Amino acid sequence: MDLAIIQKELETLAPEEQDRLAAYLTVLRMKRMPEHAEELSRRLDDRNPDHWLTLDELKEKLSKEDDPS
């Protein structure tokens, strides 16, 4: 099945169903990449604001990750 078809179909789901699907996909990713879960836990537990990214810093970081060059 084509991913574009799946994405279009998922847009028709109720928000609660989309949330359940997102949670399911997150669990699959965590099983595939255990280091991702460990890093996420470490960051969520970090209470030092000096280590936190601002929204602008996060947007910049994400835009760099999306840039294929």
C-alpha distances in whole Angstrom, upper triangle without the diagonal:
4,6,9,7,7,11,12,12,13,16,17,18,21,23,24,20,19,22,21,17,19,22,19,17,21,22,19,20,24,23,22,25,28,30,28,29,32,33,31,34,37,36,36,39,41,44,45,44,45,42,40,38,39,36,37,37,33,32,34,32,29,29,30,27,25,27,26,30
4,5,5,7,9,10,11,13,15,16,18,21,22,24,20,19,22,21,18,19,22,20,17,21,22,20,20,24,24,22,24,28,29,27,29,32,32,31,33,36,35,35,38,40,42,44,43,43,40,38,36,36,34,34,34,31,29,31,30,26,26,27,25,22,24,23,26
4,5,5,6,9,10,10,12,15,16,19,20,21,18,16,18,19,15,15,19,17,14,18,20,17,17,21,22,20,22,25,26,24,25,29,28,27,30,32,31,31,35,36,39,40,39,40,37,34,32,33,30,31,31,27,26,27,26,23,23,24,22,19,21,21,24
4,5,5,6,9,10,11,13,15,18,19,21,18,16,19,20,16,17,20,19,17,20,22,20,20,24,25,23,25,28,29,26,28,31,30,29,32,34,33,33,36,37,40,41,39,40,37,35,32,33,30,30,30,27,25,27,26,23,22,24,22,19,21,21,24
4,5,5,6,9,10,11,13,17,18,20,17,15,19,19,16,17,20,19,17,21,23,21,21,25,26,24,26,29,31,28,29,33,33,31,33,36,35,34,38,39,42,43,42,43,40,37,35,35,32,33,33,30,28,30,30,26,26,28,26,23,25,25,28
4,5,5,6,9,10,11,15,16,17,14,12,16,16,12,14,17,15,14,17,19,17,18,22,22,21,23,26,28,25,26,30,30,28,30,33,32,31,35,37,39,40,39,41,38,35,33,33,30,32,32,28,27,29,28,24,25,27,24,22,25,24,28
4,5,5,6,9,10,14,14,16,13,11,14,15,12,12,16,15,14,16,19,18,18,21,23,22,23,26,27,24,25,29,28,26,29,31,30,29,33,34,36,38,37,38,35,32,30,30,27,28,29,25,24,26,25,22,22,24,22,19,22,22,26
4,5,5,7,10,13,14,17,14,12,16,17,14,15,19,18,17,20,22,21,22,25,26,25,27,30,31,28,29,32,32,29,32,35,33,32,36,37,39,41,39,40,38,35,33,32,29,30,31,28,26,28,28,24,24,27,25,22,24,25,29
4,5,6,7,11,13,15,12,11,15,15,12,14,18,17,16,19,21,20,21,24,25,25,27,29,31,28,28,32,32,30,32,35,34,33,36,38,40,41,40,42,39,36,34,34,31,32,33,30,28,31,30,26,27,30,27,25,27,28,31
4,5,5,9,10,12,9,7,11,12,9,11,14,14,13,16,18,18,19,22,23,23,24,27,28,25,25,29,29,26,28,31,30,29,32,34,36,38,37,38,36,33,31,31,28,29,30,27,25,28,28,24,25,27,25,23,26,27,30
4,6,8,9,12,10,8,12,13,12,12,16,16,16,18,21,20,21,24,25,25,27,29,30,27,27,31,30,27,30,32,31,29,33,35,36,38,36,38,35,32,30,30,26,28,29,26,24,27,27,23,24,27,25,23,26,27,30
4,7,9,11,10,9,13,14,13,14,17,18,18,20,22,22,23,26,27,28,29,31,33,30,29,33,33,30,32,35,33,32,35,37,38,40,39,41,38,35,34,33,30,31,33,29,28,31,31,27,28,31,29,26,29,30,34
4,6,8,6,6,10,10,10,12,14,15,15,18,20,20,21,24,25,26,27,29,31,28,27,31,31,28,29,33,31,30,33,35,36,38,37,39,37,34,32,32,29,31,32,29,28,31,30,27,28,31,29,27,30,31,35
4,5,5,6,9,10,11,12,14,15,17,18,20,21,23,24,26,27,28,30,31,28,27,31,31,27,29,32,31,29,32,34,35,37,36,38,36,33,32,31,28,31,32,29,28,31,31,28,29,32,30,28,32,33,37
4,5,5,6,9,10,10,12,14,15,16,18,20,21,22,24,26,26,28,29,26,25,28,28,24,26,29,27,25,28,30,31,33,32,35,32,29,28,28,25,27,29,25,25,28,28,25,26,29,28,26,29,31,35
4,5,5,6,9,10,11,12,14,15,17,19,20,21,23,25,26,26,28,25,23,27,27,24,24,28,27,24,27,29,30,33,32,35,33,30,29,29,26,29,30,27,26,30,29,26,28,31,29,28,32,33,37
4,5,5,6,9,10,10,12,14,15,17,18,20,21,23,24,25,27,24,23,27,27,24,25,29,28,25,28,31,32,35,34,36,34,31,30,30,28,30,31,28,27,31,30,26,28,31,29,27,31,32,36
4,5,5,6,9,10,10,12,14,15,16,18,20,21,22,23,25,22,21,25,25,22,23,27,25,23,27,29,30,33,32,34,31,28,27,27,25,27,28,24,24,27,26,23,25,27,25,23,27,28,32
4,5,5,6,9,10,10,12,14,15,16,19,20,21,22,23,20,19,22,22,19,20,24,22,20,23,26,27,29,29,31,29,26,25,25,23,26,26,23,23,26,25,22,24,27,25,24,27,29,32
4,5,5,6,9,10,11,13,14,15,17,19,20,21,23,20,18,22,23,19,20,24,23,21,24,27,28,31,31,33,30,28,27,28,26,29,29,25,26,29,27,24,27,29,26,26,29,31,34
4,5,5,6,9,10,11,12,14,15,17,18,19,22,19,18,22,22,19,21,24,24,22,25,28,30,32,32,34,31,28,27,28,26,28,28,25,25,28,26,23,25,27,24,23,27,28,31
4,5,5,6,9,10,11,12,14,15,16,17,19,16,15,19,19,16,18,21,20,19,22,24,26,28,28,30,27,24,24,24,22,25,25,21,21,24,22,19,22,24,21,20,24,25,29
4,5,5,6,9,10,11,12,14,15,16,18,15,13,17,18,15,16,19,19,17,20,23,25,27,27,29,26,24,24,25,23,26,26,22,23,26,24,21,24,26,23,23,26,28,31
4,5,5,6,9,10,11,13,14,15,18,15,14,18,19,17,18,21,21,20,23,25,28,30,30,32,29,27,27,28,26,29,28,25,25,28,26,23,26,27,24,24,27,28,31
4,5,5,6,9,10,11,12,14,16,13,13,17,17,15,17,20,20,19,22,25,27,29,29,31,27,25,25,26,24,27,26,22,23,25,23,20,23,24,21,20,24,24,28
4,5,5,6,9,10,10,11,13,10,9,13,14,12,13,17,16,16,19,21,24,26,26,27,24,22,22,24,22,25,24,20,21,23,21,18,21,23,19,20,23,24,27
4,5,5,6,9,10,10,13,11,9,13,15,13,14,17,18,17,19,22,25,27,28,29,26,24,25,27,25,28,27,23,25,27,24,22,25,26,22,23,26,27,30
4,5,5,6,9,10,13,11,11,14,16,15,16,19,20,20,22,24,27,30,30,31,28,26,26,28,27,29,28,24,25,27,24,22,25,25,22,22,25,25,29
4,5,5,6,8,10,8,9,12,13,12,14,17,17,18,20,22,25,27,27,28,25,23,23,25,24,26,25,21,22,24,21,19,21,22,18,19,22,22,25
4,5,5,5,8,6,6,9,11,10,11,14,15,15,17,20,23,25,26,27,23,22,23,25,24,27,25,21,23,25,22,20,23,23,20,21,24,25,28
4,6,6,9,9,9,11,14,13,14,17,18,19,20,23,26,28,29,30,27,26,26,29,28,30,28,25,27,28,25,23,26,26,23,24,27,27,30
4,6,9,9,10,12,14,14,16,18,19,20,22,24,27,29,30,30,27,26,26,29,28,30,28,24,26,27,23,22,24,24,20,21,24,24,27
4,5,5,7,9,10,11,13,15,16,17,19,21,24,26,27,27,23,23,23,26,25,27,25,22,23,24,21,19,22,22,18,20,23,22,25
4,5,5,6,9,10,11,13,14,16,17,19,22,24,25,26,22,22,23,26,26,28,25,23,25,26,22,21,25,24,21,23,25,25,28
4,5,5,6,8,10,10,12,14,15,16,20,21,23,23,19,20,20,24,24,26,23,20,23,23,20,19,23,22,19,21,24,24,26
4,5,5,6,9,10,11,12,14,15,19,20,21,22,18,17,18,21,21,23,20,17,20,21,17,16,20,19,16,18,21,22,24
4,5,5,6,9,10,10,12,14,18,20,21,22,18,18,19,22,22,24,22,19,21,23,20,19,22,22,19,21,24,25,28
4,5,5,6,9,10,11,12,16,18,20,20,17,17,18,22,22,25,22,20,23,24,20,20,24,23,21,23,26,27,29
4,5,5,6,9,10,11,14,15,17,17,13,14,15,18,19,21,18,16,19,20,17,17,20,20,17,20,23,24,26
4,5,5,6,9,10,13,15,16,17,13,13,14,17,17,20,18,15,18,19,16,16,20,20,17,20,23,24,27
4,5,5,6,9,12,14,16,17,14,14,16,19,19,22,20,18,21,22,20,20,23,23,21,24,27,28,30
4,6,5,6,10,12,14,15,11,12,14,18,19,22,19,17,21,22,19,19,23,23,21,24,27,28,30
4,5,5,9,10,11,12,9,8,11,14,15,18,16,14,17,18,16,17,20,20,19,22,24,26,28
4,6,8,10,11,13,11,10,12,15,16,19,17,15,18,20,18,18,22,23,21,23,26,28,30
4,6,9,11,13,11,11,14,17,19,21,20,18,22,23,21,22,25,25,24,27,29,31,33
4,6,8,10,8,8,12,15,17,19,17,16,20,21,19,20,24,24,23,26,28,30,32
4,6,9,8,9,12,14,17,20,18,18,21,22,21,22,26,26,25,28,31,33,34
4,5,6,7,11,13,16,18,16,17,20,21,20,22,25,25,25,28,30,32,33
4,5,5,8,10,13,15,14,14,18,19,18,20,23,23,23,26,28,31,32
4,6,8,10,14,15,13,14,18,18,17,19,22,22,22,25,27,29,30
4,7,10,13,14,12,12,16,16,14,17,20,19,20,23,24,27,27
4,7,10,12,9,10,13,14,13,15,18,18,18,21,23,26,27
4,6,8,6,6,10,10,10,12,14,15,15,18,20,23,24
4,5,5,6,9,10,11,12,14,15,17,18,20,23,24
4,5,5,6,9,10,11,12,14,15,16,18,22,23
4,5,5,6,9,10,11,12,14,15,17,20,21
4,5,5,6,9,10,11,12,14,16,19,19
4,5,5,6,8,10,11,12,14,18,19
4,5,5,6,9,10,11,12,16,17
4,5,5,6,9,10,11,14,15
4,5,5,6,9,10,13,14
4,5,5,6,9,12,14
4,5,5,6,10,11
4,5,5,8,9
4,6,8,10
4,6,9
4,6
4
